[in-house]
């Protein structure tokens, strides 16, 4: 299915060209038993170095598959969402550098580029079929790009692995031993295989796994991916009914629809049924937190796509996010700079002005001794972000802004507030399941 125009809808304010509706053929098929296994793994802290952080810690349905924070606290945090605080017995090195991304519609076949900077993407020229930061170390066996992306949080000290000599997985990561026997992935697989309930489930789901020791990390990541694809397939929002011709908008939503696809120009980037062009744009987002510096660097910048391609034109560009369920997924922006959706939309209308008048009081950050504002306190750094902005300012009246936000709320799928399988009561490891 292409990303072009599909149908023309006559709204209360005029004719609007819309994309075609999502259909079953737009998604990869998922086996229920594989998704059910992945559900347990997704909520199990066993996959983290110190057995304290699960995938769901930063991607929970209670927070729109994020964590409700501008920047997450992974390893070294206690609690969930807005109640997450620093663990005084295991202080984190830093906040996770970027906002936790939502997980909706990851099973869509159009999803070929992942992460804010697109560092994982489908690439037929690579032996694995994927381009990732591991390059030649990238192994085969990942069933999809979604499966491949699950390998990165478990290798990140800030997210799940832990730091320095805290555990055998963090030690392997520090040594750079990621793949192969004794590598970080192998150690995680050994942990899972040692839990009898998991061993039985893996052998039942994957016929080629005939003994616990044959469980590979790719089997784990494939199951987690299947769960995410099944759990958060989102295609039953009012917007979907509109695309299918079974619903019409009126009032503020109709006016917002007309602006989104018309005068406000939002659909130039937020196109297609997933409301993204999967491309990268410099939109002048404020930068907070530790940024994405290499170990030998000392800045707090996050230069986005530039870190992947090295192309000057990509500096400060970030992937266009899908707007599905966007009202549930705040704070917004690659660094979670906006906790109010209307403020985020207004900033997109005039990014340079928004940078000049940015109000830091709205960020949602667990208290932690960190230099969160190094970039925004440096006029030269702010000027560089502003200079990269690629859109012209757009004047939006207060009512127009409210109308666009009303339209964005129509993208919320009621089925996504809890998910399909939901949160398990317990996991095979016996470790605590993340719950608000």
C-alpha positions, 0 to 999 in steps of 0.5 A, spaced: 500 500 500 502 506 498 502 512 502 498 517 497 491 519 497 486 514 498 479 518 498 476 524 499 471 526 505 466 532 505 467 535 512 463 540 515 468 545 512 470 542 505 473 537 501 479 533 504 483 528 501 485 522 506 489 516 505 486 509 504 484 505 511 489 500 514 487 493 512 490 486 514 494 486 509 498 492 511 500 488 517 505 482 518 501 476 521 502 474 528 501 467 532 497 468 538 502 463 542 508 467 540 505 473 542 503 470 549 510 468 550 512 475 548 507 478 553 511 474 559 518 476 557 516 484 555 514 484 563 519 480 566 525 484 569 529 477 568 532 480 561 535 486 565 542 486 568 540 487 575 533 484 574 530 490 576 528 493 569 523 490 564 521 492 557 514 495 560 518 499 565 519 504 560 513 502 555 507 501 559 500 501 557 498 505 563 502 511 559 501 510 552 506 505 551 511 510 554 513 512 561 510 519 562 516 522 563 520 526 559 526 522 559 526 515 562 530 512 568 532 505 566 537 502 571 537 505 577 530 507 578 525 505 582 517 505 581 513 506 575 511 512 571 510 519 574 512 515 581 519 513 578 525 515 583 532 514 583 534 508 587 539 510 592 542 504 593 544 503 585 545 510 583 544 511 575 549 514 571 545 518 567 538 519 564 536 515 558 538 520 553 531 520 549 524 520 550 521 513 550 517 512 544 510 509 543 509 502 540 503 502 536 503 499 529 510 496 529 507 490 526 505 495 520 509 493 513 511 500 512 515 500 519 522 500 516 525 505 520 526 505 527 528 509 533 528 517 533 535 517 529 533 511 524 539 507 526 535 501 525 532 500 518 531 495 513 537 494 508 537 489 503 544 490 501 546 488 508 547 480 510 542 480 515 537 485 511 538 490 516 542 496 518 544 497 525 550 500 529 552 493 530 554 493 522 558 486 521 557 483 528 549 483 526 547 476 526 541 473 523 535 470 526 531 476 527 524 475 524 523 482 523 526 489 524 521 490 530 525 484 533 532 487 531 530 493 535 529 489 542 536 488 542 539 495 543 535 496 550 538 490 553 545 492 551 544 499 554 547 501 561 542 506 562 536 502 560 537 495 562 544 492 562 546 496 568 553 499 569 560 497 570 561 491 574 554 490 577 552 484 573 555 479 568 551 482 562 553 489 564 560 486 564 560 483 557 557 489 554 563 493 557 568 488 554 564 489 547 562 482 547 555 482 545 554 476 540 557 469 540 558 464 546 558 468 553 556 475 549 551 479 553 545 476 548 547 469 550 547 470 557 540 473 557 538 467 553 541 462 558 538 466 564 531 465 560 533 457 559 534 456 566 527 458 568 523 451 567 516 454 565 520 458 559 524 452 557 517 449 556 514 455 553 519 456 548 519 449 545 512 449 544 512 455 540 518 454 536 519 447 533 526 448 532 528 449 539 528 442 542 532 443 548 532 449 553 540 450 551 537 451 544 534 458 546 537 463 542 536 471 544 533 471 537 528 467 539 527 471 545 527 478 541 522 474 536 517 473 541 517 480 544 516 483 537 510 478 536 507 481 542 508 488 541 505 487 534 499 483 536 498 488 543 498 494 540 496 494 533 491 500 532 486 501 527 480 502 531 480 509 532 474 514 530 479 516 524 479 509 522 472 509 521 472 516 518 477 512 513 473 507 512 467 511 510 463 509 516 464 515 520 464 523 519 467 529 523 463 535 525 465 541 529 472 542 532 474 535 529 472 537 522 475 544 522 482 540 525 482 535 520 481 541 514 487 544 517 491 538 518 490 536 511 490 543 508 492 550 511 496 548 517 500 543 512 501 537 517 500 532 512 506 534 508 510 530 513 505 526 517 502 522 511 499 516 510 494 512 514 500 511 519 501 519 519 508 519 518 513 519 512 518 515 515 523 521 513 527 526 518 526 533 519 529 538 523 524 541 527 528 545 532 526 541 538 529 543 545 534 539 547 535 537 555 538 531 558 545 528 557 544 528 549 548 523 545 555 524 545 560 518 544 564 516 550 570 520 548 566 526 547 563 531 552 557 535 549 550 534 551 547 535 544 543 530 540 544 531 533 539 526 531 540 523 524 547 526 523 549 521 528 547 515 523 549 518 516 554 523 518 551 528 512 551 535 514 544 536 512 541 531 517 544 535 523 538 536 528 533 532 524 529 526 527 524 521 524 517 523 523 513 520 529 507 516 527 501 520 530 497 514 532 494 515 539 498 521 540 494 524 545 496 518 550 504 518 548 506 525 552 511 528 553 512 529 546 519 530 542 525 526 542 527 529 549 520 530 551 521 537 552 513 538 552 508 535 557 502 539 553 500 537 546 497 543 544 504 547 546 507 541 542 503 543 536 504 550 537 512 549 537 511 545 530 508 551 527 513 556 529 519 552 532 524 558 532 519 562 536 518 556 540 525 555 542 526 563 544 520 562 549 521 555 551 518 554 558 522 549 562 517 548 567 513 543 563 518 538 563 517 531 567 523 529 570 525 524 576 529 528 581 536 527 579 543 530 580 544 532 573 546 537 568 539 537 564 540 544 561 547 544 558 545 545 551 539 550 553 543 554 557 548 555 551 546 561 546 551 558 541 548 551 542 540 554 541 542 558 535 545 551 532 538 548 533 534 554 530 539 555 524 537 547 522 530 548 522 527 547 515 520 549 516 517 556 515 513 559 521 506 558 521 501 563 524 495 559 528 490 562 532 488 559 538 482 556 536 485 553 530 490 550 535 485 547 539 481 545 533 488 541 530 488 538 537 481 536 537 483 532 531 489 529 534 484 526 539 480 522 534 486 518 533 486 515 539 484 508 539 480 506 545 482 498 545 490 501 546 488 504 553 489 497 556 492 493 550 489 486 547 493 481 552 494 486 558 499 486 563 500 479 566 499 478 573 505 474 574 511 472 570 515 465 570 521 468 573 517 470 579 520 477 579 515 483 580 511 485 574 511 493 573 505 496 575 503 503 576 
